[in-house]
Amino acid sequence: MTNGRMDISLIGWAVAAAIFSAAPLAAHAAAPSPVGDWQGKLKLPSGLELRMAAHISGTPGALTGTLDSLDQNATGLPMSEVTASGEALSFQIPVSHARWSGTWDAGRKVWTGRWTQGGADLPLDLAAGAAAALNRPQTPKPPFPYRTEEVRVENPTAHIRLAGALTLPPTSGRHPAAVLITGSGPQDRDETIFEHKPFAVIADALTRAGIAVLRLDDRGVGKSEGVFAASTTADFATDIEAAVAFLRSRPDIDPARIALAGHSEGAVIAPMIAAHDRRIAALVLMAGPGVRGDELLLAQARAIGAAAGATPEQLSAAEAANRAVYAAVLAAPTPEAARRAFKAASARSGAPEAAQEAAAAKTRWPWVRWFLSHDPRPDLRAVRAPVLALNGSKDLQVPADQNLPALKSALADDPDVTLKALPGLNHLFQHAGTGLPDEYGKIEETISPEVVTLMRDWLVARLKP
């Protein structure tokens, strides 16, 4: 469940394999100086394109630079071994264990190159100029009729400090509050993706309505401490528990009126906390899973494959391969055994060697096996706080027809539950065409205004006197 966000490795861990074509032969001529700004789009096997910007400075023989992965909100990644020789240019990105190398194409006036990382070899051409900003009209802009405070939240369980922003209504007294919980993958406090900032939009609307909002950079992201890749969803839940404790310690927050609003994996975390913390006043589950992780990922792969035009036979074959891989990973006693089991199972499915290794490496992450085996329903059955559960009808990552009925069943004993399937909305709650992830960055809308209004009005009704 990636919620459309890719981690900095740029390589998904799904079994689906791609055959990469060889780079076309380029017309070589004297190359220009590589010093300056260069931009291009990294084309992923899923069809997604990530805008990349390379900034090279220095002199021949002493070049340096940085790389921005703009749609992942990862900027200033240091380059090493920046080398220019004749018509050739190359550099490495140590933090991502990645390398780019290319040659000058005089006819097209671009550096024609390849991005190699984790067994993958992807085309990435770089043209002169800075990458254009995307139009995101919903992003809130100052001046704001409320206060924003930079905060640090101590997580004593993990011995880390998390950084974030607390927006506070301008009135005095003790305010109701909401904690926003990001989805899977390393996310900043705004849940930034393709320059969309949905949590900033939600926080703005709620704070204008009199509800304080706390949103945090994930551990290991932005200004937050910790190691993201070494953590599971259960670890992230302790970060949110620390956020709730932080709010309860403040004299300007009412400890009896704190809500949790989670998107995707964040909607798994919210009921994990509310199941044993009866003081949580309300939950908003945005694209929340209602089934076990492996079953969710099987449905996700089928939905995305079908929308992308796969045949029923291809979908059935992929599901059988994925099911075998997940079973092998879950049965493995150690992360290394899981890696070997994953690679062997994906090899039997016919995946190329490079794709096998790149995907298998992800199984060393504790998160993978934890999520595959986690069933959210026991936590959901224990929730007694009011719940608003929302899904888009075009959500292909957490399909509504699988998860809303499961949520309804698990929450049957909760006296205040509202479930809504919202027509035409994708996993990010944008109005979408196909719902495929490759649309996320192409859509100007960050989040449906109707969804923001629905969340605001529902929370106001349950949190304000």
C-alpha positions in Angstrom: 0.0 0.0 0.0 2.1 2.9 -1.2 -0.6 5.6 -1.4 1.1 6.7 -4.5 4.2 7.8 -2.8 7.6 6.2 -3.7 10.4 5.9 -1.2 13.8 7.4 -2.2 14.9 4.0 -3.6 12.5 4.7 -6.5 11.9 1.0 -6.9 8.7 -0.6 -5.8 8.9 -4.0 -4.2 5.9 -5.6 -6.0 6.4 -8.8 -8.0 5.4 -7.2 -11.3 8.4 -7.2 -13.6 9.3 -5.0 -16.5 11.5 -5.5 -19.6 13.6 -2.4 -20.1 14.5 -1.4 -23.6 18.1 -0.5 -24.5 18.9 3.2 -24.8 18.8 4.4 -28.4 22.0 5.3 -30.1 22.7 9.0 -29.8 24.3 11.4 -32.3 27.5 12.4 -30.7 29.2 15.8 -31.0 31.1 18.2 -28.8 29.2 18.3 -25.5 28.5 21.6 -23.7 29.8 22.2 -20.2 27.8 20.1 -17.8 27.8 23.0 -15.3 24.3 24.3 -14.7 20.8 23.0 -14.2 19.5 20.0 -16.0 16.0 18.4 -15.7 14.2 15.3 -17.0 11.7 12.6 -16.1 12.6 9.2 -14.7 10.1 6.7 -16.2 9.2 3.9 -13.8 7.9 0.4 -14.9 4.5 1.3 -13.3 4.0 4.1 -15.8 4.8 6.8 -13.2 7.2 9.6 -14.1 9.3 11.3 -11.5 10.7 14.8 -12.3 14.4 14.9 -11.6 16.6 18.0 -11.5 20.4 17.9 -11.5 22.4 20.9 -10.4 26.1 20.7 -11.4 28.8 23.2 -10.4 32.6 23.5 -10.2 35.3 23.3 -12.9 36.5 20.5 -15.2 38.1 17.8 -13.0 36.5 19.2 -9.9 32.8 19.0 -10.5 30.2 18.7 -7.7 26.4 18.7 -7.6 23.1 17.8 -6.1 20.0 16.1 -7.3 16.3 16.8 -6.6 13.6 14.2 -6.9 10.9 16.8 -7.1 7.9 14.5 -7.0 9.2 12.8 -3.9 10.0 16.0 -2.1 13.6 14.9 -1.9 15.9 17.8 -2.6 19.6 18.5 -2.3 20.8 14.9 -2.5 24.6 15.1 -2.8 26.3 13.8 -5.8 29.7 12.0 -5.8 32.1 11.1 -8.5 30.8 13.7 -11.0 32.8 13.0 -14.1 32.7 14.7 -17.5 34.9 13.4 -20.4 34.2 14.3 -24.0 30.6 13.5 -24.7 30.2 11.4 -21.5 28.8 12.5 -18.1 28.1 10.5 -15.0 27.5 10.9 -11.3 26.5 8.9 -8.3 23.9 9.5 -5.5 25.3 7.7 -2.5 22.3 8.1 -0.2 20.2 6.3 -2.8 22.9 3.8 -3.9 22.2 5.0 -7.5 24.2 6.1 -10.5 23.4 8.0 -13.6 25.5 8.0 -16.8 24.9 9.4 -20.2 26.2 10.8 -23.4 25.5 14.1 -25.3 22.9 13.9 -28.1 23.7 16.9 -30.2 20.6 16.4 -32.4 18.2 16.5 -29.4 20.4 18.7 -27.2 20.1 16.4 -24.2 22.2 14.1 -22.2 20.8 10.7 -23.1 21.3 8.5 -20.0 20.3 5.6 -17.7 19.6 5.6 -14.0 20.8 2.3 -12.4 19.8 1.4 -8.9 19.0 -1.8 -7.0 19.1 -4.0 -10.1 16.9 -1.7 -12.1 18.1 0.2 -15.3 15.8 3.0 -16.2 15.9 5.8 -18.9 16.5 9.3 -17.8 17.4 12.0 -20.2 18.5 15.4 -18.9 17.9 18.7 -20.8 19.2 22.1 -19.9 17.0 24.3 -17.6 15.3 24.2 -14.3 12.2 22.0 -13.9 9.0 24.0 -14.1 6.8 24.1 -11.0 3.5 22.3 -11.1 0.3 24.2 -10.6 -1.2 23.4 -7.2 -3.9 26.0 -6.6 -5.2 24.5 -3.4 -1.9 24.8 -1.4 -2.6 27.3 1.4 -0.8 30.6 1.1 -0.2 33.2 3.8 -1.4 35.3 5.5 -3.3 32.8 7.7 -5.9 33.7 10.3 -4.3 31.4 12.8 -1.0 30.7 14.4 1.6 28.0 13.3 4.1 26.7 15.8 7.1 24.6 15.0 7.2 21.8 17.5 9.3 18.8 18.7 7.6 15.7 20.0 9.5 13.3 22.2 8.9 9.6 21.6 10.3 8.0 24.8 9.6 4.5 23.4 11.9 5.0 20.4 14.2 7.6 22.0 13.7 10.0 19.1 12.4 13.5 18.6 9.8 14.1 15.8 9.5 17.5 14.1 6.2 19.0 13.0 3.8 21.9 12.8 0.9 22.7 15.2 -1.7 25.1 13.8 -3.8 26.8 16.5 -7.0 28.8 16.2 -6.5 32.5 17.2 -9.0 32.3 20.0 -8.1 31.7 23.6 -9.0 28.7 25.7 -8.5 25.0 25.3 -9.0 23.9 21.7 -10.1 20.5 20.2 -7.3 19.0 18.1 -6.6 16.5 15.4 -3.5 14.6 14.6 -2.9 13.8 10.9 -1.3 10.5 10.2 0.6 9.9 6.9 0.3 6.9 4.6 3.1 4.4 3.8 6.5 5.4 2.5 8.7 8.2 4.0 6.5 11.3 4.2 6.8 14.8 5.3 4.3 16.6 7.5 2.2 17.8 4.5 2.2 14.3 2.9 3.8 15.9 -0.1 3.5 14.0 -3.4 4.0 15.5 -6.9 4.0 18.9 -5.2 0.5 18.2 -3.8 0.3 19.0 0.0 -3.0 17.4 1.1 -2.3 17.6 4.8 -1.6 21.3 4.5 -5.0 21.7 2.8 -6.8 19.7 5.5 -4.9 21.4 8.4 -5.8 24.8 7.0 -9.5 24.0 6.7 -9.7 22.4 10.2 -7.8 25.2 11.9 -10.0 27.9 10.3 -13.0 25.9 11.8 -11.5 26.1 15.3 -9.7 22.8 15.5 -5.9 22.7 16.3 -4.0 20.4 14.0 -0.7 18.6 14.6 1.1 17.1 11.6 4.6 15.5 11.8 7.5 14.6 9.5 7.8 10.8 9.6 10.7 9.4 11.6 13.9 9.8 9.5 12.2 12.4 7.2 12.7 16.2 7.2 13.7 17.3 10.7 12.5 14.2 12.5 15.0 11.7 14.0 14.9 8.0 13.6 15.5 5.4 10.9 12.5 4.9 8.6 13.6 1.7 6.9 14.2 0.0 10.2 10.6 0.6 11.4 7.2 -1.1 11.2 3.7 0.3 11.3 3.6 -0.6 15.0 6.7 1.6 15.5 5.0 4.5 13.6 2.0 4.0 16.0 4.3 4.9 18.9 5.1 8.1 17.2 1.4 9.0 17.0 0.9 8.0 20.6 3.7 10.4 21.5 2.0 13.1 19.4 -1.3 12.6 21.4 0.6 12.7 24.7 2.3 16.0 23.5 -1.1 17.5 22.8 -2.6 16.4 26.1 0.3 18.1 27.9 -0.4 21.5 26.5 -2.6 24.0 28.3 -4.2 25.3 25.0 -5.5 21.8 24.0 -8.5 20.0 25.5 -7.2 16.5 26.3 -10.8 15.1 26.0 -11.3 16.3 22.4 -8.4 14.9 20.4 -9.1 13.1 17.1 -6.9 11.0 14.8 -7.2 11.4 11.0 -5.2 8.9 9.0 -4.7 8.3 5.3 -4.0 4.8 3.9 -1.5 3.2 6.3 -2.3 6.1 8.7 -5.8 4.7 8.8 -4.4 1.5 10.1 -2.5 3.3 12.8 -5.4 5.4 14.0 -7.6 2.4 15.2 -4.5 0.7 16.6 -4.3 3.6 19.1 -8.0 4.1 19.6 -8.5 0.4 20.4 -6.7 0.8 23.7 -7.0 4.6 24.3 -10.6 5.3 25.1 -9.9 9.0 25.4 -9.5 9.4 21.6 -12.6 11.4 20.7 -13.0 10.6 17.0 -11.3 8.8 14.0 -11.3 9.7 10.3 -10.1 6.8 8.2 -9.2 8.0 4.7 -8.8 5.0 2.3 -8.4 2.8 5.3 -7.7 -1.0 4.9 -10.2 -3.4 6.4 -8.5 -6.6 5.5 -5.1 -8.3 6.1 -2.1 -6.8 4.4 -1.5 -9.6 1.9 -5.1 -9.7 0.8 -5.1 -5.9 0.4 -2.0 -6.1 -1.8 -3.4 -8.8 -4.0 -6.6 -6.7 -4.5 -4.4 -3.7 -5.2 -2.4 -5.5 -7.9 -5.5 -6.8 -9.5 -7.2 -3.4 -9.6 -4.2 -1.6 -11.0 -3.6 -4.3 -13.5 -7.2 -4.3 -14.7 -7.2 -0.5 -15.1 -4.0 -0.7 -17.0 -5.5 -3.1 -19.5 -4.3 -6.5 -18.4 -6.3 -9.5 -19.5 -8.2 -11.8 -17.1 -5.6 -14.5 -17.7 -2.7 -12.1 -16.9 -4.4 -10.9 -13.8 -5.0 -14.5 -12.6 -1.4 -15.5 -13.3 -0.1 -12.4 -11.5 -2.3 -13.1 -8.5 -1.1 -16.7 -8.2 2.5 -15.5 -8.4 2.0 -12.8 -5.8 0.2 -15.1 -3.4 3.0 -17.6 -3.6 5.6 -14.9 -3.0 3.8 -13.5 0.0 3.3 -16.9 1.5 7.0 -17.6 1.1 8.0 -14.3 2.7 5.7 -14.9 5.7 6.9 -18.4 6.2 10.6 -17.4 6.3 12.2 -17.3 9.7 14.6 -14.4 9.1 14.8 -11.3 6.9 17.6 -13.0 4.8 15.6 -16.2 4.5 12.7 -14.0 3.4 14.8 -12.3 0.7 15.9 -15.7 -0.7 12.4 -17.0 -0.6 11.0 -14.0 -2.3 13.7 -14.2 -5.1 13.1 -17.9 -5.6 9.3 -17.4 -5.8 9.5 -14.5 -8.1 12.0 -16.4 -10.3 9.4 -19.2 -10.7 6.9 -16.5 -11.8 9.3 -15.6 -14.7 10.4 -12.2 -13.4 13.7 -11.0 -14.9 16.8 -11.4 -12.7 17.3 -7.7 -12.1 13.7 -7.2 -11.0 13.9 -10.2 -8.7 16.9 -8.9 -6.8 15.6 -5.3 -6.6 12.2 -6.4 -5.2 13.7 -9.1 -2.9 15.9 -6.6 -1.2 12.9 -4.9 0.2 11.9 -7.9 2.2 14.8 -7.2 4.5 12.7 -4.2 5.7 10.8 -5.1 8.9 7.8 -3.2 7.6 7.2 -5.6 4.7 6.5 -8.8 6.7 4.7 -6.8 9.5 2.3 -5.3 7.0 1.7 -8.5 5.0 0.6 -10.3 8.2 -1.3 -7.5 9.9 -5.1 -7.8 10.1 -6.7 -4.5 11.2 -10.0 -6.0 12.1 -9.3 -6.9 15.8 -8.3 -3.2 16.5 -11.3 -2.0 14.6 -13.7 -4.2 16.6 -12.4 -2.6 19.8 -13.0 1.0 18.7 -15.8 2.8 20.4 -15.0 6.4 19.3 -17.0 7.9 16.4 -15.6 6.9 13.0 -15.8 8.5 9.6 -14.5 6.1 6.9 -14.0 7.4 3.4 -13.0 5.7 0.1 -12.9 6.8 -3.5 -14.7 4.7 -6.0 -11.6 4.9 -8.2 -9.2 4.1 -5.5 -7.1 1.2 -6.9 -4.7 1.0 -4.0 -7.3 0.4 -1.2 -10.3 -0.6 -3.3 -13.6 0.5 -1.8 -15.5 -2.6 -2.8 -13.1 -4.8 -0.7 -12.4 -2.5 2.2 -15.6 -0.5 3.1 -17.7 -3.6 3.6 -14.9 -5.1 5.8 -14.7 -1.9 7.8 -18.5 -1.8 8.2 -18.5 -5.4 9.6 -15.5 -4.8 11.9 -17.1 -1.6 13.3 -20.5 -3.1 13.8 -20.5 -2.6 17.5 -19.4 1.0 17.4 -22.5 3.2 17.9 -21.3 6.2 15.7 -19.9 5.1 12.3 -20.3 6.9 9.0 -19.0 5.1 5.8 -19.0 6.8 2.4 -17.9 5.6 -1.0 -17.2 8.8 -3.0 -17.8 8.7 -6.7 -15.0 9.4 -9.1 -12.2 9.9 -6.5 -8.9 8.1 -6.5 -6.6 7.0 -3.6 -5.5 10.6 -3.0 -9.2 11.7 -3.1 -8.7 13.6 -6.4 -11.3 13.6 -9.1 -9.7 11.1 -11.5 -10.0 9.5 -14.9 -8.7 5.9 -14.5 -7.6 6.1 -10.9 -4.1 4.8 -11.9 -1.2 6.2 -9.9 0.3 7.7 -13.0 -2.5 10.3 -12.9 -1.7 11.6 -9.4 0.9 14.2 -10.6 -1.0 15.2 -13.7 -4.2 16.3 -11.8 -4.1 19.9 -10.6 -6.6 19.2 -7.8 -4.8 18.2 -4.6 -7.8 16.8 -2.8 -11.5 17.1 -3.5 -13.0 20.2 -1.7 -16.1 18.1 -0.9 -13.9 15.6 1.1 -12.3 18.4 3.0 -15.7 20.0 3.8 -17.1 16.6 4.8 -14.1 15.9 7.2 -14.3 19.4 8.6 -18.1 19.4 9.3 -18.0 15.9 10.7 -15.1 16.7 13.1 -16.6 20.0 14.1 -19.9 18.2 15.0 -18.0 15.8 17.3 -15.2 17.9 18.8 -16.7 21.3 19.3 -19.1 22.1 22.1 
